Each structure stands twice: as C-alpha cells, then as structure tokens.
C-alpha cells in the first residue's frame, strides 16, 4: 500500500482523470474537474499537502459514491 505524501497539482489532475473525472476547466477563482453533473474544485496551489490531498480525495469519493483507496489511481494507469 502506498504512503500518504504531498502531491504536485499535475499529478493530482492525472489521478482524478484516472478515476473518471474530466478537465481541468477554468473557473473564475479556481479550476475544477467534472464527473457527470458534479464539480470538484481544485485549489490553485502548485503542491498539495497531505491533509489537503486527504480532503480532496474524500470529496472525490463522495462524488463517486464509493470509497477511494490511496493506491487506486496508480492501478488504473
């Protein structure tokens, strides 16, 4: 199992695309990614801390309606 670690912005985009999200799409203050009719707002940091990655993955899991394991996006690549 993978360990929690900070992620670069581009790497996080890649992980969300592997889970089925489309984008990123530019908004007024933040970019976001789309899954069906749901939006996942993406902060504008160049790197996300571990607590921020956990929060963003928890939000993505609620959009998908199922839990996401930490190493799931890597298995789909």
N, CA, C and O atoms as a GROMACS GRO file, in nm:
protein
  308
    1UNK      N    1   0.084  -0.118   0.000
    1UNK     CA    2   0.000   0.000   0.000
    1UNK      C    3   0.088   0.124   0.000
    1UNK      O    4   0.191   0.128   0.067
    2UNK      N    5   0.048   0.223  -0.073
    2UNK     CA    6   0.124   0.348  -0.084
    2UNK      C    7   0.108   0.430   0.044
    2UNK      O    8   0.010   0.416   0.117
    3UNK      N    9   0.206   0.514   0.070
    3UNK     CA   10   0.201   0.603   0.186
    3UNK      C   11   0.148   0.739   0.142
    3UNK      O   12   0.163   0.779   0.027
    4UNK      N   13   0.085   0.809   0.237
    4UNK     CA   14   0.039   0.944   0.208
    4UNK      C   15   0.160   1.034   0.188
    4UNK      O   16   0.256   1.027   0.265
    5UNK      N   17   0.156   1.118   0.085
    5UNK     CA   18   0.265   1.211   0.059
    5UNK      C   19   0.208   1.332  -0.013
    5UNK      O   20   0.101   1.323  -0.073
    6UNK      N   21   0.278   1.446  -0.009
    6UNK     CA   22   0.231   1.563  -0.083
    6UNK      C   23   0.228   1.533  -0.233
    6UNK      O   24   0.308   1.453  -0.283
    7UNK      N   25   0.137   1.598  -0.305
    7UNK     CA   26   0.123   1.576  -0.450
    7UNK      C   27   0.136   1.707  -0.525
    7UNK      O   28   0.089   1.811  -0.478
    8UNK      N   29   0.198   1.701  -0.640
    8UNK     CA   30   0.201   1.815  -0.731
    8UNK      C   31   0.063   1.828  -0.795
    8UNK      O   32  -0.010   1.730  -0.806
    9UNK      N   33   0.029   1.946  -0.836
    9UNK     CA   34  -0.101   1.976  -0.896
    9UNK      C   35  -0.128   1.889  -1.019
    9UNK      O   36  -0.237   1.832  -1.032
   10UNK      N   37  -0.032   1.879  -1.110
   10UNK     CA   38  -0.049   1.799  -1.231
   10UNK      C   39  -0.071   1.651  -1.200
   10UNK      O   40  -0.150   1.584  -1.267
   11UNK      N   41  -0.001   1.603  -1.099
   11UNK     CA   42  -0.016   1.463  -1.060
   11UNK      C   43  -0.157   1.438  -1.006
   11UNK      O   44  -0.216   1.332  -1.031
   12UNK      N   45  -0.211   1.535  -0.931
   12UNK     CA   46  -0.347   1.520  -0.879
   12UNK      C   47  -0.449   1.521  -0.993
   12UNK      O   48  -0.545   1.444  -0.990
   13UNK      N   49  -0.428   1.606  -1.094
   13UNK     CA   50  -0.516   1.605  -1.212
   13UNK      C   51  -0.514   1.467  -1.277
   13UNK      O   52  -0.618   1.414  -1.314
   14UNK      N   53  -0.396   1.410  -1.291
   14UNK     CA   54  -0.382   1.278  -1.354
   14UNK      C   55  -0.457   1.172  -1.276
   14UNK      O   56  -0.521   1.085  -1.335
   15UNK      N   57  -0.450   1.177  -1.144
   15UNK     CA   58  -0.520   1.080  -1.060
   15UNK      C   59  -0.671   1.094  -1.074
   15UNK      O   60  -0.742   0.993  -1.082
   16UNK      N   61  -0.721   1.217  -1.077
   16UNK     CA   62  -0.866   1.234  -1.093
   16UNK      C   63  -0.912   1.188  -1.231
   16UNK      O   64  -1.019   1.129  -1.243
   17UNK      N   65  -0.834   1.215  -1.334
   17UNK     CA   66  -0.870   1.166  -1.468
   17UNK      C   67  -0.876   1.014  -1.470
   17UNK      O   68  -0.963   0.957  -1.537
   18UNK      N   69  -0.785   0.947  -1.398
   18UNK     CA   70  -0.786   0.801  -1.391
   18UNK      C   71  -0.911   0.749  -1.323
   18UNK      O   72  -0.954   0.636  -1.348
   19UNK      N   73  -0.971   0.831  -1.237
   19UNK     CA   74  -1.095   0.792  -1.168
   19UNK      C   75  -1.220   0.826  -1.249
   19UNK      O   76  -1.331   0.792  -1.207
   20UNK      N   77  -1.204   0.892  -1.364
   20UNK     CA   78  -1.318   0.921  -1.449
   20UNK      C   79  -1.358   1.067  -1.457
   20UNK      O   80  -1.458   1.098  -1.522
   21UNK      N   81  -1.285   1.156  -1.394
   21UNK     CA   82  -1.317   1.298  -1.400
   21UNK      C   83  -1.266   1.357  -1.531
   21UNK      O   84  -1.168   1.309  -1.587
   22UNK      N   85  -1.332   1.462  -1.580
   22UNK     CA   86  -1.290   1.536  -1.699
   22UNK      C   87  -1.241   1.672  -1.657
   22UNK      O   88  -1.287   1.729  -1.558
   23UNK      N   89  -1.146   1.725  -1.732
   23UNK     CA   90  -1.098   1.860  -1.704
   23UNK      C   91  -0.949   1.861  -1.692
   23UNK      O   92  -0.884   1.764  -1.730
   24UNK      N   93  -0.892   1.965  -1.642
   24UNK     CA   94  -0.947   2.074  -1.564
   24UNK      C   95  -1.011   2.182  -1.652
   24UNK      O   96  -0.970   2.204  -1.766
   25UNK      N   97  -1.110   2.247  -1.596
   25UNK     CA   98  -1.182   2.355  -1.661
   25UNK      C   99  -1.161   2.480  -1.576
   25UNK      O  100  -1.171   2.475  -1.454
   26UNK      N  101  -1.132   2.591  -1.641
   26UNK     CA  102  -1.106   2.715  -1.568
   26UNK      C  103  -1.235   2.778  -1.520
   26UNK      O  104  -1.331   2.792  -1.596
   27UNK      N  105  -1.236   2.814  -1.393
   27UNK     CA  106  -1.346   2.888  -1.335
   27UNK      C  107  -1.301   3.031  -1.310
   27UNK      O  108  -1.201   3.074  -1.366
   28UNK      N  109  -1.373   3.103  -1.227
   28UNK     CA  110  -1.335   3.241  -1.201
   28UNK      C  111  -1.218   3.250  -1.104
   28UNK      O  112  -1.125   3.327  -1.127
   29UNK      N  113  -1.220   3.172  -0.996
   29UNK     CA  114  -1.111   3.176  -0.899
   29UNK      C  115  -1.030   3.047  -0.893
   29UNK      O  116  -0.912   3.049  -0.860
   30UNK      N  117  -1.093   2.936  -0.926
   30UNK     CA  118  -1.028   2.806  -0.919
   30UNK      C  119  -1.059   2.728  -1.046
   30UNK      O  120  -1.154   2.758  -1.117
   31UNK      N  121  -0.977   2.627  -1.072
   31UNK     CA  122  -1.012   2.533  -1.176
   31UNK      C  123  -1.096   2.424  -1.111
   31UNK      O  124  -1.097   2.410  -0.989
   32UNK      N  125  -1.168   2.349  -1.193
   32UNK     CA  126  -1.245   2.239  -1.140
   32UNK      C  127  -1.246   2.126  -1.240
   32UNK      O  128  -1.214   2.143  -1.357
   33UNK      N  129  -1.283   2.008  -1.190
   33UNK     CA  130  -1.295   1.890  -1.273
   33UNK      C  131  -1.438   1.840  -1.260
   33UNK      O  132  -1.502   1.856  -1.156
   34UNK      N  133  -1.487   1.779  -1.367
   34UNK     CA  134  -1.627   1.739  -1.378
   34UNK      C  135  -1.640   1.587  -1.374
   34UNK      O  136  -1.560   1.517  -1.436
   35UNK      N  137  -1.740   1.538  -1.303
   35UNK     CA  138  -1.779   1.396  -1.307
   35UNK      C  139  -1.931   1.396  -1.315
   35UNK      O  140  -1.998   1.421  -1.216
   36UNK      N  141  -1.984   1.367  -1.432
   36UNK     CA  142  -2.128   1.374  -1.452
   36UNK      C  143  -2.173   1.518  -1.435
   36UNK      O  144  -2.127   1.606  -1.507
   37UNK      N  145  -2.263   1.541  -1.340
   37UNK     CA  146  -2.310   1.677  -1.313
   37UNK      C  147  -2.243   1.737  -1.190
   37UNK      O  148  -2.283   1.844  -1.143
   38UNK      N  149  -2.143   1.670  -1.136
   38UNK     CA  150  -2.074   1.715  -1.016
   38UNK      C  151  -1.944   1.785  -1.050
   38UNK      O  152  -1.878   1.752  -1.149
   39UNK      N  153  -1.908   1.883  -0.967
   39UNK     CA  154  -1.782   1.955  -0.984
   39UNK      C  155  -1.693   1.932  -0.863
   39UNK      O  156  -1.738   1.936  -0.749
   40UNK      N  157  -1.566   1.908  -0.891
   40UNK     CA  158  -1.464   1.900  -0.786
   40UNK      C  159  -1.376   2.023  -0.802
   40UNK      O  160  -1.301   2.033  -0.900
   41UNK      N  161  -1.383   2.114  -0.708
   41UNK     CA  162  -1.300   2.235  -0.713
   41UNK      C  163  -1.155   2.197  -0.682
   41UNK      O  164  -1.128   2.120  -0.590
   42UNK      N  165  -1.064   2.254  -0.759
   42UNK     CA  166  -0.922   2.226  -0.742
   42UNK      C  167  -0.852   2.353  -0.695
   42UNK      O  168  -0.854   2.454  -0.765
   43UNK      N  169  -0.790   2.350  -0.576
   43UNK     CA  170  -0.718   2.469  -0.527
   43UNK      C  171  -0.604   2.506  -0.621
   43UNK      O  172  -0.556   2.423  -0.698
   44UNK      N  173  -0.562   2.631  -0.614
   44UNK     CA  174  -0.461   2.681  -0.708
   44UNK      C  175  -0.317   2.662  -0.659
   44UNK      O  176  -0.225   2.716  -0.721
   45UNK      N  177  -0.295   2.588  -0.551
   45UNK     CA  178  -0.159   2.561  -0.504
   45UNK      C  179  -0.081   2.483  -0.610
   45UNK      O  180  -0.141   2.408  -0.688
   46UNK      N  181   0.050   2.498  -0.613
   46UNK     CA  182   0.131   2.418  -0.704
   46UNK      C  183   0.157   2.279  -0.646
   46UNK      O  184   0.186   2.186  -0.721
   47UNK      N  185   0.148   2.265  -0.513
   47UNK     CA  186   0.164   2.135  -0.447
   47UNK      C  187   0.064   2.128  -0.333
   47UNK      O  188   0.040   2.227  -0.264
   48UNK      N  189   0.006   2.010  -0.313
   48UNK     CA  190  -0.094   1.990  -0.208
   48UNK      C  191  -0.032   1.913  -0.092
   48UNK      O  192   0.038   1.814  -0.113
   49UNK      N  193  -0.058   1.960   0.030
   49UNK     CA  194  -0.008   1.893   0.149
   49UNK      C  195  -0.089   1.764   0.172
   49UNK      O  196  -0.193   1.743   0.109
   50UNK      N  197  -0.041   1.680   0.261
   50UNK     CA  198  -0.109   1.553   0.291
   50UNK      C  199  -0.252   1.576   0.340
   50UNK      O  200  -0.343   1.510   0.290
   51UNK      N  201  -0.276   1.668   0.436
   51UNK     CA  202  -0.415   1.690   0.478
   51UNK      C  203  -0.504   1.739   0.363
   51UNK      O  204  -0.621   1.703   0.355
   52UNK      N  205  -0.448   1.821   0.275
   52UNK     CA  206  -0.525   1.872   0.162
   52UNK      C  207  -0.556   1.759   0.063
   52UNK      O  208  -0.667   1.754   0.010
   53UNK      N  209  -0.461   1.671   0.038
   53UNK     CA  210  -0.484   1.556  -0.052
   53UNK      C  211  -0.593   1.467   0.006
   53UNK      O  212  -0.681   1.421  -0.067
   54UNK      N  213  -0.587   1.442   0.136
   54UNK     CA  214  -0.689   1.358   0.200
   54UNK      C  215  -0.828   1.420   0.187
   54UNK      O  216  -0.925   1.351   0.158
   55UNK      N  217  -0.837   1.551   0.209
   55UNK     CA  218  -0.965   1.621   0.198
   55UNK      C  219  -1.019   1.614   0.056
   55UNK      O  220  -1.137   1.586   0.035
   56UNK      N  221  -0.932   1.639  -0.044
   56UNK     CA  222  -0.975   1.638  -0.184
   56UNK      C  223  -1.018   1.498  -0.229
   56UNK      O  224  -1.116   1.484  -0.302
   57UNK      N  225  -0.946   1.395  -0.185
   57UNK     CA  226  -0.986   1.259  -0.220
   57UNK      C  227  -1.116   1.218  -0.150
   57UNK      O  228  -1.196   1.142  -0.205
   58UNK      N  229  -1.137   1.268  -0.029
   58UNK     CA  230  -1.263   1.240   0.041
   58UNK      C  231  -1.381   1.304  -0.033
   58UNK      O  232  -1.488   1.244  -0.044
   59UNK      N  233  -1.360   1.428  -0.084
   59UNK     CA  234  -1.465   1.494  -0.163
   59UNK      C  235  -1.491   1.418  -0.293
   59UNK      O  236  -1.606   1.400  -0.332
   60UNK      N  237  -1.384   1.372  -0.359
   60UNK     CA  238  -1.400   1.296  -0.483
   60UNK      C  239  -1.473   1.165  -0.456
   60UNK      O  240  -1.554   1.122  -0.538
   61UNK      N  241  -1.445   1.102  -0.342
   61UNK     CA  242  -1.514   0.977  -0.307
   61UNK      C  243  -1.663   1.000  -0.287
   61UNK      O  244  -1.744   0.916  -0.325
   62UNK      N  245  -1.700   1.113  -0.229
   62UNK     CA  246  -1.844   1.141  -0.211
   62UNK      C  247  -1.910   1.168  -0.346
   62UNK      O  248  -2.028   1.136  -0.363
   63UNK      N  249  -1.838   1.227  -0.440
   63UNK     CA  250  -1.892   1.249  -0.574
   63UNK      C  251  -1.910   1.116  -0.646
   63UNK      O  252  -2.012   1.093  -0.711
   64UNK      N  253  -1.811   1.028  -0.633
   64UNK     CA  254  -1.818   0.897  -0.698
   64UNK      C  255  -1.917   0.804  -0.629
   64UNK      O  256  -1.968   0.710  -0.690
   65UNK      N  257  -1.944   0.829  -0.502
   65UNK     CA  258  -2.037   0.745  -0.428
   65UNK      C  259  -1.976   0.616  -0.379
   65UNK      O  260  -2.048   0.519  -0.352
   66UNK      N  261  -1.844   0.612  -0.368
   66UNK     CA  262  -1.775   0.493  -0.319
   66UNK      C  263  -1.641   0.536  -0.260
   66UNK      O  264  -1.590   0.643  -0.294
   67UNK      N  265  -1.584   0.455  -0.172
   67UNK     CA  266  -1.453   0.491  -0.116
   67UNK      C  267  -1.342   0.479  -0.220
   67UNK      O  268  -1.350   0.397  -0.312
   68UNK      N  269  -1.240   0.561  -0.205
   68UNK     CA  270  -1.123   0.558  -0.293
   68UNK      C  271  -1.004   0.520  -0.207
   68UNK      O  272  -0.976   0.586  -0.107
   69UNK      N  273  -0.934   0.415  -0.246
   69UNK     CA  274  -0.811   0.380  -0.175
   69UNK      C  275  -0.699   0.467  -0.226
   69UNK      O  276  -0.706   0.522  -0.336
   70UNK      N  277  -0.595   0.480  -0.146
   70UNK     CA  278  -0.484   0.567  -0.181
   70UNK      C  279  -0.412   0.522  -0.308
   70UNK      O  280  -0.371   0.606  -0.388
   71UNK      N  281  -0.398   0.391  -0.328
   71UNK     CA  282  -0.324   0.342  -0.444
   71UNK      C  283  -0.414   0.310  -0.564
   71UNK      O  284  -0.364   0.263  -0.666
   72UNK      N  285  -0.543   0.334  -0.555
   72UNK     CA  286  -0.635   0.304  -0.666
   72UNK      C  287  -0.601   0.376  -0.796
   72UNK      O  288  -0.598   0.310  -0.900
   73UNK      N  289  -0.575   0.507  -0.797
   73UNK     CA  290  -0.543   0.572  -0.924
   73UNK      C  291  -0.418   0.516  -0.992
   73UNK      O  292  -0.412   0.515  -1.115
   74UNK      N  293  -0.318   0.470  -0.915
   74UNK     CA  294  -0.198   0.414  -0.975
   74UNK      C  295  -0.228   0.282  -1.046
   74UNK      O  296  -0.166   0.253  -1.148
   75UNK      N  297  -0.320   0.203  -0.993
   75UNK     CA  298  -0.352   0.074  -1.055
   75UNK      C  299  -0.423   0.091  -1.187
   75UNK      O  300  -0.416   0.002  -1.272
   76UNK      N  301  -0.492   0.202  -1.207
   76UNK     CA  302  -0.569   0.224  -1.329
   76UNK      C  303  -0.484   0.281  -1.441
   76UNK      O  304  -0.529   0.281  -1.556
   77UNK      N  305  -0.363   0.331  -1.413
   77UNK     CA  306  -0.278   0.392  -1.517
   77UNK      C  307  -0.226   0.291  -1.614
   77UNK      O  308  -0.154   0.326  -1.708
   0.00000   0.00000   0.00000
